[in-house]
Structures are given as C-alpha cells and as structure tokens.
Amino acid sequence: MPTAPKDYRAILWDNDGVLVDTERWYFHTTREVLAEVGIDLTEELYFEHFLASSGGVWPLAAARGLSEAQIEALRCDRNTRYQRRLETEPLAIPGAEETLRRLRPHYAMGIVTSSRRDHFETIHRRTGFLEFFDFALTLGDYAGSKPEPGPYLAAIARCGFPAEACLAIEDAPRGLASARAAGLDCWVIPNALSRRADFSQATRILGAVAEVGTLLTDRRA
C-alpha cells in the first residue's frame, strides 16, 4: 500500500492531458495534416515522438522527401487547425476544477507546460483555471524542454520552495523524466495515449485527477 503523501508546500502541474483534455486534439490534428501527405500517424508513433520524447513528428515528413518549406507549411496548418479546436472543443478534464479549488487554500501552485503561450492562453480563457495558480511557465520560459530538467528547475526557482517540498503532476514519460531529473517527486495520471508507458519511476500512479485533491487535502486535515 502506498505511503501517506509527504508534507508538500507546492504543486507543479503539467497542463495537456492532466488539467485539460487537449492531448487528443493535438494528436488528431497532427494526424489529419500528416495524412494529407501520405503519413499515417498512429497512436504508437505519436506516443514515441511526443510523449516519450520531444522530437516531434516532422522528421517523418522529411524522410518522405518533403522540403523544409513544405514541413513549415504543414506545421503552420496544424497549429491553425489546433487553435480552432481549442476555441470550440470541450477542454477541461472532469474533476480538474474541483480539485484545483480544493487545493488552492493549502498549496502554492504553478503550471509547467510545453504548450505554446498563444495556445495556452486560448485554453485557459475558456477554463478559467488560471485563478488557481501563482504562475505558469510555457514553451520559451525555460531552458531546454521536457524530458530535460530545465522546465521544472525553472518552476522550483519560481515557486520559492526547495525541490523536496514540491510535487509534480504529470501524464507522460517525458514529463516524468523531467520532474525526476529536477529532483522532484512526481505523481502520474496516465491517459489514453500514455497508458502504455513504463511509469515505474513515478512516486505514485493515480487513476484520475480528483485523487490528487483527496490525497493532499486529507494530508492537511
């Protein structure tokens, strides 16, 4: 049986796949664009190129002989389509708002995401979640990218607590690797695209975001 949670002071949240159900829209949009040039982006390939590492799928297009200009056009098309989905599709993961509201009085909280700032702002104009956070770090706000430790090292410095007092919440192997490399405990909530992964290095594996609230507020009771 897992031990009781430590007395954390700060919670550092991943965004896509943890707080908002945007990972699947990113996958579907990228798959649509690549299909138009004859590339079948399976869930397995998406996991390998986006969730297990930060390499992205454009090398697949380069291997098909597409030029840098053609790949850049595909990337721009994908981002435009994804932006439209962020403006119209359901986003919030069930239980996320209630969990954040429950935890906010007890913990400093930040978001550590690989999302572009414009996409991130579109998402949270709709969710209203930013009222629960002290800060948010998006792509370009830190050195390196997950699975490198840079994103979480920047978040530790920003929140003002030592690594041992901080807890990361993630859903994918590269996020887990980033958090652990920065010296953090990390709880993982696998989703449909990441559940195939080896999360043996996680401090705890959960089934739903609501469990974060239950475990951590019970600890403070």
Helices and strands as residue ranges (DSSP letters): E 10-13, H 23-35, H 43-46, I 47-51, H 58-63, H 68-88, H 96-103, E 108-112, H 117-127, G 129-132, E 135-137, H 150-159, G 163-165, E 166-170, H 173-181, E 185-188, E 204-205, H 210-220
